[in-house]
Amino acid sequence: MQRRAFLSGATGLWGAAALIPPNLRAGRPSRYWSTASDPSTGAVEVSELRYQGVAYSVTYPELAEDLGYLAPIRLNWLGNTISGPQDIQATVTRDVDFGGAFNGSIIRLVAAGAKIQAVVGALGSDERTWAGIYVLEDSPIRQARDLIGAKIGVNTLGAQYEFDIATCLQRNGASAEEIARVVEVVLPPLNAEQALREKQIDAVVLGGILRDIALERGGLRLITNEYDLYGELTLASYVLRTDFIRDAPNASRRFVEATARAIDWVQTQPPEEVVKRFSSIISRRGRHENDRLVRYWHSYGISHRGGLLDDSAFAGFIDWYAKNGSPAIGRLRPQDVYTNALNPFRPHVTEGG
């Protein structure tokens, strides 16, 4: 998709989510290395892991810390992001120690030479949890091909929602030239629904909790959704730099194990218990948030126990990019992108790392 727009005039229902934290500076090494630790003893090599969060939400590493799984490592929150590609790019440039993004974005960065590996799932699609392309009920857009030439709100460029739009159109017979006529409008997720209702855009991609709140207000019509496009699939993962895994093997394992255990905790708890825990975390962390959004939580849609990854989470995206003009991506194998070596639930999935 070639035409881009930024809708600077939109105002949010609860205020805009933070973009790139001002205290991130490219190329700065981690300040938290413990020179006294010895990998042979099993002691962790870092005392803190720097990361970016998501406003009004709780990530799996944050849950892992709250459950006590991450100790003695602490998380050091640098701010919030709404962009998976920005988050994993910040991981590459050492501004943060881990990040999470759409698997297609991870594949593209690896193909470009970035030394990162996906190590555990972050979110996906299932019957309850997915993102969909919505229009207003009275919109002239009735089917997928009507999106050609439309302005569609997305949270960031080069990520999952862009792929959803392109896949939807391609499966409905649109050519590359027709897909290129779509205008992606970058909006903070909290602003997206309002921009659609004010007809500043023609359609919007809404997922998870924000989707449920928008549907509760009514007046929207679904064109397609990720579950229809991909079925049950882990769509996004957390990544670590390969040099971090090499130089801090115990800390890397602790991070993945803790995150995997937190995912397993969510997968095995009643939804009301998960929401209660999320609400408690939000109320205690002091980020000027409320827990309204997490009350709508259903699931994160991760396919396998403990966030295990498999070839299917990457192979389809590799094939798509290869068939759409990215030969460097076509040369990748799924095993070049991910590993399960650090995940304590790995016996349940045999593909890859």
N, C-alpha and C positions, 0 to 999 in steps of 0.2 A: 504494500500500500504506500503510495507516494505522496498523496495530498494530506497535509496535517493542519490542524488548527488548535488554538488554545483559547478556551472560552473564559476570558479574564473577568467578565462582568457578572458571573454567577455568584450568588451568595448562598451559604449553607443553612440548613435547618438548625444545626448545632454549632456552626463555625467550621472553617476549613481544617482538615487534618494537616499536621506538619509535613513538610516535604523533606529536604535534606537538612539534617541538623547542622547548625552553624559551627559546631565544634569539631566537625570532621575535617581533617586535613590530609590530603593524599600523600601516600608514601611513608607515613610515620610508622615505625615498628611498634610492636606491642611493648607497653611499659611494665608488664606484669610478670616477666620471666623471673623465676626463682632459681638463682644460680646454685642454691644449696641442695636442690633436689636431685636424686639419683634415679634414673629410669629403671635400673635393675632392682630397686627396692619396691617398685610399684607406686612410689610417691608421685603425685601430679607435679608437672613442671611449671604450671602457671597457677596463680592464685585468683585471677579474675579473667573473665571472657567478655570482651566488649561487643555490643550488639545494638541493633535498632529494633524497636517494637512496632506495634500497630495500635493506633489510638482506639480506645473503647473496647479493646480485645485482649485476650490472653494467649500468648504463643506457647507451644509445647515446652521449649526450654524454660520459660518463666514458670510454667506449672511444675516442671521437674525441680526447679529450685525451691518452690514453695512446699513441695512434698518431701523435701530433704534428700532427694536422689542425687543432686549435683554436688553436695558437700564433699570436700572442703572448698571446692571452687565456688566463687560468687559471680553473679552476672553484674556487669557495669553497663547500665542503660545510657546510651548517648543521645537518644531522641527517637522519633518515629519516622517511618517511611510509608509511602503508599505504592512503592515501585519495587517489584522483585528484581528486575534487571539492575536497578541502582544498588540494591542491597548486596547482590552477589559481586557487582563490580567493586563495591566498597570492601568486600572481602579480599578480592584480588589485590587491591592497592593497599591492604593492611590497615585500612581505617577502622575496620571491625574484624573480629576473629572468626565469625561465622555469619552466614546469611541464608536466606531462603528465596526461592523463585520457581516459577513455572519450569517444568522439565525442558521444554523447548528452548527457553532462554539459557538454561544451563548448557544444553547441547551446543548452541550457537557460540557461547563463550569458550567452551572447550575446543571447538573447531577453530576458533580464532587464536588458539595457543595458550589460553589461560590454564594455569596449573591448579585446577580445583577438582574435587570429586564430590558427587552427591553421596551422602552417607546415611540418610534416614528420611522417610517421607514427611511431608509437611501438611498437605491437604489434597483433596481429590473430589471425585464425583461419585455419588451413589443415589439411591432413590429419594433420599431426603435432602441431600446437600448437593447443589449445583448452581452454576450461574446461567442466566438466560438472557436472550435478546428481547427487550420489551419495547412496545410502542403504546401510544395512547389508544383508547378504545375507538375513538373516531378518526384515527389515522388512516390515510389512504394506503398505507403499507399493509398488505394483506398476506403476503407470502415472502419467502426468502429473496427471490430475485428483485422484489420491490426495494430492497435495501441498496441496490446499485445506485450510486450517486447521492445516497443519504448521508446526513451528519449523524454519527453514532458516538455516544459518550463512552469513554473507556478510562480506566484509572491510570494507565501509563502506556507508552509505545513499546513495541517489540516484545510483548509478553502474551500471557494466556488469552486475554480477551481479543486481541488482534488475531490470534490464531483461530479462535472460535469463529469469528466473523468470516475469515477467509475460508475456513473449512466448510462452514454452512453454505456459503455462496458457491464454492467449487462443487460440492455435492449436488447442488441444484443447477448445475450446468453453466455457471458463469465462467467466462474466460478471464485470463490474467488481466487483460485490458479493462474489462468490466469491474473486476475486483479493485483495480487501482483507482477507480472513480469514487470509491468510498472515502469519505472525509472522517477521519478519527479525531474526536474532540477530547482533549485530555482534561479530566475533571477529578478533583479529590472525590473519593467515593461518597462522602457525606453530602456533596453538592449535586450528585448525578440525578437523583430522582426529581429534585426541584427544577433543574434545568430542563428535563423532559416535560414536566407539567407546565412550565412557562413557555414551551415550544421554542426554546433556544436551540434544541437539537431535535432530530427526527426519531431517534431510537437510542436506547441505552442498554448496556450490559450490567445487570444487577445479579449479585450472588449472595448466598448465605443469609445472614441476619438482615442486611439492608434490603434484600429482596423481599423477605417476609414482612418487614415493616411497610414497604411500599405497597405490597399486595393487600395488606390489611386496610390501607386507605382506599383501595379500589381504583377503577378507571384505567387499568393497564391490560394489555393483551400480549400474550407470549407468541413469539415467532418460532424460536427453537431454544434448546437448552443443551448443556454439556452432557447430561446423562443420555439424551437421545443421540448425541454425536459420538460419544466414546464408551458408554456403558459405565460399569463400576471400574474406576481406574485411579491410581495415585497420579495426580497431575503436577505436583510441586514437591520439592525436596529441599532439605537443608544441605549446605555445602561447607566443606573445609578446604583450605589450601593444602596441596600435597606436601609442601615443605613444613606446614604446621603439623600434619600427621606424622611426618618423619621426625621432626625435632621435639615434638611433645606427644609421644605415643600414648602415655598414660592419661594425660589430660584429654586427648582426642577420644580415647575409649570411654572415659568417664562421661564426656559430653554426650556421645552417641548412646551409651547405655542408659543414662539418665533420661534423655529425650525419648528413647524407645520405651522405657518403663512408664513414663508419663503418658505416652500414646496408649499403651496397654491399659493403664488405669482408666483413661477416658473410654476405651472400647469396652470395658467390663463393668462400668458403673452405671446406675440409672441416670438418665439425663438430668433429673432434678438435682442429683448430688453434684454433677459436673457444673451445672449453672450456679449452685450455691457456692462451690469452691471458687469459680471464676469471679463471682460477685465479691467475695471476700478479698481476693487478691486485688481487684480494682479499687476497692474502698480503702485498702491499706497502703497502696503504693504512692499516693499523693501526687497524681499527675493531672489534677483538675478534670477528672472524668466522672461519669456516672455509669451505673451498670445496666442501663436501659437496654442496650443492644444485646448483651449476652443473655438476657432473659428469653430471647428468641432462639437460642442455640439448639441445633439438632445433632449435628455430627460434623467432623471434618472430612469425611468421605475417604479415608485412607483404606486401601484395599486389603492389606495384610497386617497380621498381628504385629504390634510394636513398630510399625512403620517400615517393615522390610520392603526392599525394592526388588524388582525383577525386570527382565528384559522388556516386558510389555509396557512398562512405564516410560520407555524411551524409544523402542524400536519404531513405533508408528510415526513418531515425530521426526526421527532420522529419515525415514523413507519419504515423508511428505516434503521435507526441505530438499532432499536429494532430487525429487521429481520436479521441484519448483525452482531450479536454478542455483542450487548450493552444492556443487560437487564435493567441496571439502567436507561438508557434513555427511555426505553419502559415503565417505571413506571411513567414518567412525563405526564402531560396533557399540552396542549398549554397554558392554563391559569396560569400554574406554571412559565411560562417563560416571559410573556408579560403583560402589562397593558395599557389601554387607559384612565385611570382615570384622567390623567393630560392634555389630549389632548382636546382643545376646539372644535374640530370637531367630538367628540365621538358620538353624537346622530345618526350619519349616519351609524355606525357599532355597532351591539349589542353584538357580540361574545367577550368573554374574559373581563378582568379587566374593 
